Structure formats: structure tokens, C-alpha cells
Amino acid sequence: MDTFTFVLIAFALAVGSAVALVAWVISKALAAVPEEDRAYKDPPPLAFRIVWWPIQWVTYYTRAMISAKAQARLMARLRQAGLDYCLSPAQYQASRLVGASVLAGVAWWVVDSFVQGRAPSWGSYAQLMVLAGLLGFVYPAIWLKDRIAARRKQLLKMLPFYLDIITLCVEAGLNLQGAITQSVAKGPAGVLRDEFQRVLRDIRAGKPRAESLRAMAARLNEPAVGNFVIAVIQAESMGMNLGPVLRAQADQRRAERFLRAEKLAMEAPVKMLLPLIAFIFPCTFIVLFFPIVMKFLNSGL
């Protein structure tokens, strides 16, 4: 055996040993991640379920890096989005890191597919990977913001209807808990139905009704719901009749919904102004003046 062959074999053994050692370290680190007990939790959204194992691994090793203040702030936003029983703040932050890594890898694969047979441009690789990684890191925050906005819009739309049902049931002789039960049974599916179901579940578990309603107002973080909860708790504490109080709340929420719709209708022409000026007017002028211009050019002017 000559020297070159011996060096080649030694190098191959060293590389194989290094790869095996790295694989052993990674497998040991992954095996150290405990299994999460999700018996009492809701399933996470679909995109999170696809990469759930990497999210769990990253969560285990990055949980300690998130401060208590940041966790409280993230938990408040997850609670507003209805995800407090699906994701923890650490899992949400881990999903942003995993999303950045996945999109950076996809960008690498896409660029590599287009430059096959040519010399790779490492600058293009780096730029696209950085852009894709930033998109993967920022997109969960955009998705969470849009989810909160959609839930708030649905909440404000359905609140007067649920208040009407509760008011009718109270005026018919039911107590507040029975009225909420009927609203959950007869009302449409949505944010309010889920939240009222949670209130009833808390009451059945032994939590005081006032505290359950306050917890709902804190989760939704919406002034309209907060006003409703405060009015109901004060009326009950003072021994007042709940019917007129609930009727006033339903009328107020309906008037606010009408004002929001009127505001959106008045904003529509202003929002349409930029598309009209930038896209529709130029096309209209081209269609109108092109025959006139061509006629002048053909006539020799």
C-alpha cells in the first residue's frame, strides 16, 4: 500500500468518524426533548402541524432565552387570536425560527435548480436565502396580526346578535347562565360562541360567574365586551333587573356596528382613488386618445 492510498483511507475514516459523531450528538440532543402532553390542548393550525417536531425541538432549547415580559406579551396576543390553548409563546417564537430556516432552504434549492450546469453565484445564494429567511421569520407575525383582526371583526359583527338572544332569554325568565347557555345552543358558530362556551365551562368547574366573565373580557381585549361585562357585573351586584341593562347594551352595540359600516362606506371612495389614478385612468386615456393620435399621424401632421 503506497502512501497516497494510506492517506486517502485515513482521510475517509476521519470524515466518516466526524459525520458519525455529529449524527450521534444530534440524535442525543433530539432524544433529550421530552414529549409534550397535549391532552387538554387544542390542535395547532395546519402549517404548525406540518413542522411540529422541529418546532418542539427548537422550543426546548430556546425557551430559556425568552424573557418573562416577552412571554406575557406574546401570550396576550395568542389569547386574542384564540391560540392560547394551541401554542405557547416559546412555540410561537420557535415557529418563526423554523419558518426562516425552511424558507431559506427552499430558496437555496430553487436557486440551485436554476443554475445547474453553470458556475454558482454565491452572492445570489446569500441574498435570496437572507430574503427568504426574513420572510419566513416575519410571516408568522403577519399571520397572527391578521388572525386577531379577523377575530375582532367577527366579534364586533356578532356581538349585537348574541346580546339580543341573551336579553330575550333573560326577559323570558331565565337567569344569566341559562341565557348564555341558550345563546350558545342557538347562536351561530364563531368567536363569541367559543368564548361563551368557555365561560360556561369555567362556571361548571367552580369558577365564580363574575370572574369567568372578566376572564373572557381579558382574553378578547375589546372595549365593547368589557363594557358588557362591567354592566352585567354591576347590575347583579346591585340587585338590578338585567333585562333593561342587556337591552341597552344590545342597542348600543348595534348602533356602533351601524356607525362602523357607515365609516367604511365613506372610506371606500378615498381608498379607490389611488387605483383609479394609477391604473384605470391611464388605460382609459390610452383607449380614448390612441385612435385620435394615429389619425393625426396618418394625416401627415
CORGI-V44210 format. One line per field, one symbol per residue. psi: psi as a letter, one per 30 degrees, with the letter a starting at -180 (. if undefined). A space follows every 10 residues. Layout:
# CORGI-V44210
psi->???
This chain:
# CORGI-V44210
psi->kleeeeeeee eeeeeeeeee eeeeeeeeee ffklkkjgeg llklleeeee heeeeeeeee ffeffkleee eeeeeeeeee fggfgeklee eeeeeeeeee eeeeeeeeee eeefgkflkk jfeeeeeeee eeeeeeefee eeeeeeeeee eeeeefefee eeeeeeeeee ffflleeeee eeeeefllka eeeeeeeeee eeeffgkkee eeeeeeeeee hkeeeeeeee eeeeeeffgl kfeeeeeeee eeeeeeeeee eeeeeffeee ffeeeeefee eeeeeeeefe eeeeeeeffg .
